[in-house]
Amino acid sequence: MLVETGSLQDGEQIESEVTIVGAGAAGIVIAIELAKAGMDVVLVESGDKGPSPDIQALADAHDLGKNYHPPIDECTRLQLGGASVIWGGRCIPFDPIDFAKREYIPHSEWPVQYSELAQYFEAVCGYLRCGEAEFDIRNIPGISQISIVPGLNDGGVLTSRIERWSVIDFGKEYARELAESPHIRLLCGVSCTEIECSGNSGAVSSICGKTLSGKSIKLASKKYVLTAGGLNTTRLLLNSDRVHPGGIGNHSGLLGRFYTGHISGRIAKVAFSTDPKKTAYGFGRDKDGVYLRQRFSFDSETLNRHKIGNIVGWLVNPQLSDPSHGNGVLSFAYLVLSSPFGRFLVSEAIRKAAVTGAKGSSIHHIRNMFCDLPRTLHFMGSFGYGRYLAKPRTPGFFQYSKANQYDLHYFGEQTPNPDSRVSITDHRDKLGMRRIHIEHRYLQQDIDNVIEAHKLWDAHLRQQGCGALEYLDGDLPSTIGENANDGFHQIGTTRMSDKPEEGVVDKHGKVHHIDNLYIASSSTFVTASQANSMFTILAFAARLSRHLAGESKSDSTSMS
Ligand SMILES: Cc1cc2nc3c(=O)[nH]c(=O)nc-3n(C[C@H](O)[C@H](O)[C@H](O)COP(=O)(O)OP(=O)(O)OC[C@H]3O[C@@H](n4cnc5c(N)ncnc54)[C@H](O)[C@@H]3O)c2cc1C
């Protein structure tokens, strides 16, 4: 049921079994799962069904440190559905190696094993609408070529692992289910500004919610789950420091530390020496029509032997902005995305990533389009339909290269670093919440990982006689450092640990020393993997839901 903010009274207390803060993908999944278990849930969301600049401004950071972080409105969305309104749609789980303690990656010890999460993958794929929980192309029927190019067999380097794609907006996809559930009350337009704790037990007694129109409400439950996204969850804890010095969960001094994500960019292209027509450069589809893509990755033994962080690479178009590619479709895409109209077509972060790079004159782009008119016209129709009318939506586009050369985009885990951190300032938003300061830092190890991975990919291609890497211009370490930038995956600031002194939450996401407060967010991740965060956030969300439903059942059994 949707509770209209207009119907709320100033000072009202809303009681439930569980309060969930934040209706992004994680909050929506937990609300639905708990409702299925018959639990009475209040789901509180800062934003509304559509975007609002005034609400979005509440999340602004006071400052973003020296570098390496996009503006907050490009990496969060205060709206029903959260960041899934603006995400890319790449669905990929973490690997077993991500959960292993690796001596060469400091602070890499998780309290959870891969197998404990893998049992939720099918449910996650269901929520994401991304088909079956199968990420090895050898087990997907109907795909004849296993490797990215013929003859490139898996060894230490793999090309048989795939990513799935699903461009869904959780706010739209699940609005009806939330509204119709008799167990869920959804409050939009209410921002949680402080978690209030009892002075005696330190447990949460209520959460304070405020609207921009000036109303204050109290949310009182047996249990509370924070799903406000990595940055906003951390900010809410840091702001709740009346009883717990430094904020709730800061018993170890680690709240806000280890702020990480990924290192990504491009420094090389792959020049294949195989039949250009047989290069798997674009999307495949599975039997459900779900979009799939192959990528370069590594097996665990190779990562361990070379002591490198988990990293993958995928083939991409040449930079759209540089008309020397001579491709009408790429020039058309560049002109549209760099025009004022571009921001209505894709999220700002994705638009900016697509149009950055060496600029050429518009005349050259227009000439490319005219010289390549039939293909460009065909693309306008087919891509427009696939992206905005078809279901599932087309996630993107890749252009065939006659020369069989493709840029290689790398995407690797960022090494956990306690000095990369989010902290609180004295600057306040309109609702009185203190804003954050972000100091996002990469390490030399992150840069070294990227260079080593490229050497291994190059050696593998050469050994198998399938081609080689050609490095793009520039000094490699500086280019990698200049490309380094992330705020989209928001990892580490409420990290998981078995021992309270080594983290903020336990293996279920319960805040150490506080019996009734849980977190389901990328902020609980210990390491970042080669995978984007959504899939694993939802696996943890599904796992936490089962845990909470189990506790609720045993509470009611022991009371009867
Ligand atoms: C541009 C972009 C591209 C991305 N692409 C990918 C991709 O391809 N694949 C992938 O796996 N991941 C991707 N991600 C990351 C992914 O979208 C996020 O990890 C995921 O959506 C996070 O979900 P969440 O529910 O944990 O948090 P969020 O989506 O951030 O949701 C949090 C919700 O809480 C609400 N909220 C915040 N503060 C409060 C408060 N104080 N009170 C009440 N409500 C509050 C917010 O309004 C929001 O609705 C991308 C992210 C961005 C920004």
The ligand as an SDF file (V2000), in Angstrom:
LIG
                    3D

 53 58  0  0  0  0  0  0  0  0999 V2000
   25.3750    5.3310  -13.6210 C   0  0  0  0  0  0  0  0  0  0  0  0
   25.3910    4.0110  -12.9000 C   0  0  0  0  0  0  0  0  0  0  0  0
   25.5650    2.8290  -13.6280 C   0  0  0  0  0  0  0  0  0  0  0  0
   25.5930    1.5990  -12.9500 C   0  0  0  0  0  0  0  0  0  0  0  0
   25.6810    0.4560  -13.6850 N   0  0  0  0  0  0  0  0  0  0  0  0
   25.6660   -0.7340  -13.0460 C   0  0  0  0  0  0  0  0  0  0  0  0
   25.6880   -1.9440  -13.7920 C   0  0  0  0  0  0  0  0  0  0  0  0
   25.7030   -1.9490  -15.0140 O   0  0  0  0  0  0  0  0  0  0  0  0
   25.6770   -3.1090  -13.0840 N   0  0  0  0  0  0  0  0  0  0  0  0
   25.6480   -3.1400  -11.7110 C   0  0  0  0  0  0  0  0  0  0  0  0
   25.6780   -4.2260  -11.1170 O   0  0  0  0  0  0  0  0  0  0  0  0
   25.6050   -1.9960  -10.9990 N   0  0  0  0  0  0  0  0  0  0  0  0
   25.5950   -0.8150  -11.6360 C   0  0  0  0  0  0  0  0  0  0  0  0
   25.5120    0.3310  -10.8990 N   0  0  0  0  0  0  0  0  0  0  0  0
   25.4130    0.2220   -9.4380 C   0  0  0  0  0  0  0  0  0  0  0  0
   23.9840   -0.1890   -9.0270 C   0  0  0  0  0  0  0  0  0  0  0  0
   23.0500    0.5860   -9.7270 O   0  0  0  0  0  0  0  0  0  0  0  0
   23.8380    0.0180   -7.5250 C   0  0  0  0  0  0  0  0  0  0  0  0
   24.8200   -0.7410   -6.8620 O   0  0  0  0  0  0  0  0  0  0  0  0
   22.4760   -0.4430   -7.0150 C   0  0  0  0  0  0  0  0  0  0  0  0
   21.4340    0.1410   -7.7550 O   0  0  0  0  0  0  0  0  0  0  0  0
   22.3710   -0.0680   -5.5390 C   0  0  0  0  0  0  0  0  0  0  0  0
   21.1120   -0.4720   -5.0750 O   0  0  0  0  0  0  0  0  0  0  0  0
   20.6940   -0.1740   -3.5680 P   0  0  0  0  0  0  0  0  0  0  0  0
   19.2730   -0.5560   -3.4560 O   0  0  0  0  0  0  0  0  0  0  0  0
   21.6720   -0.7870   -2.6530 O   0  0  0  0  0  0  0  0  0  0  0  0
   20.8850    1.3910   -3.3660 O   0  0  0  0  0  0  0  0  0  0  0  0
   20.2340    2.6110   -4.1590 P   0  0  0  0  0  0  0  0  0  0  0  0
   19.8600    2.2150   -5.5110 O   0  0  0  0  0  0  0  0  0  0  0  0
   21.1680    3.7540   -3.9750 O   0  0  0  0  0  0  0  0  0  0  0  0
   18.8840    2.8880   -3.3870 O   0  0  0  0  0  0  0  0  0  0  0  0
   18.8500    3.5520   -2.1610 C   0  0  0  0  0  0  0  0  0  0  0  0
   17.4890    4.1680   -1.9810 C   0  0  0  0  0  0  0  0  0  0  0  0
   17.4530    4.7430   -0.6820 O   0  0  0  0  0  0  0  0  0  0  0  0
   16.8850    6.0320   -0.7420 C   0  0  0  0  0  0  0  0  0  0  0  0
   17.4510    6.8080    0.3590 N   0  0  0  0  0  0  0  0  0  0  0  0
   18.7130    7.2830    0.4730 C   0  0  0  0  0  0  0  0  0  0  0  0
   18.8670    7.9180    1.6460 N   0  0  0  0  0  0  0  0  0  0  0  0
   17.6910    7.8220    2.2860 C   0  0  0  0  0  0  0  0  0  0  0  0
   17.2360    8.2890    3.5420 C   0  0  0  0  0  0  0  0  0  0  0  0
   18.0340    8.9550    4.3630 N   0  0  0  0  0  0  0  0  0  0  0  0
   15.9450    8.0400    3.8930 N   0  0  0  0  0  0  0  0  0  0  0  0
   15.1140    7.3590    3.0600 C   0  0  0  0  0  0  0  0  0  0  0  0
   15.5050    6.8990    1.8520 N   0  0  0  0  0  0  0  0  0  0  0  0
   16.7830    7.1280    1.4840 C   0  0  0  0  0  0  0  0  0  0  0  0
   17.2670    6.5520   -2.1100 C   0  0  0  0  0  0  0  0  0  0  0  0
   16.3700    7.5410   -2.5380 O   0  0  0  0  0  0  0  0  0  0  0  0
   17.2140    5.2920   -2.9670 C   0  0  0  0  0  0  0  0  0  0  0  0
   15.9520    5.0920   -3.5430 O   0  0  0  0  0  0  0  0  0  0  0  0
   25.4630    1.5690  -11.5400 C   0  0  0  0  0  0  0  0  0  0  0  0
   25.2780    2.7440  -10.8150 C   0  0  0  0  0  0  0  0  0  0  0  0
   25.2290    3.9520  -11.4800 C   0  0  0  0  0  0  0  0  0  0  0  0
   24.9980    5.1970  -10.6850 C   0  0  0  0  0  0  0  0  0  0  0  0
  1  2  1  0
  2  3  1  0
  2 52  2  0
  3  4  2  0
  4  5  1  0
  4 50  1  0
  5  6  2  0
  6  7  1  0
  6 13  1  0
  7  8  2  0
  7  9  1  0
  9 10  1  0
 10 11  2  0
 10 12  1  0
 12 13  2  0
 13 14  1  0
 14 15  1  0
 14 50  1  0
 15 16  1  0
 16 17  1  0
 16 18  1  0
 18 19  1  0
 18 20  1  0
 20 21  1  0
 20 22  1  0
 22 23  1  0
 23 24  1  0
 24 25  2  0
 24 26  1  0
 24 27  1  0
 27 28  1  0
 28 29  2  0
 28 30  1  0
 28 31  1  0
 31 32  1  0
 32 33  1  0
 33 34  1  0
 33 48  1  0
 34 35  1  0
 35 36  1  0
 35 46  1  0
 36 37  1  0
 36 45  1  0
 37 38  2  0
 38 39  1  0
 39 40  1  0
 39 45  2  0
 40 41  1  0
 40 42  2  0
 42 43  1  0
 43 44  2  0
 44 45  1  0
 46 47  1  0
 46 48  1  0
 48 49  1  0
 50 51  2  0
 51 52  1  0
 52 53  1  0
M  END
$$$$
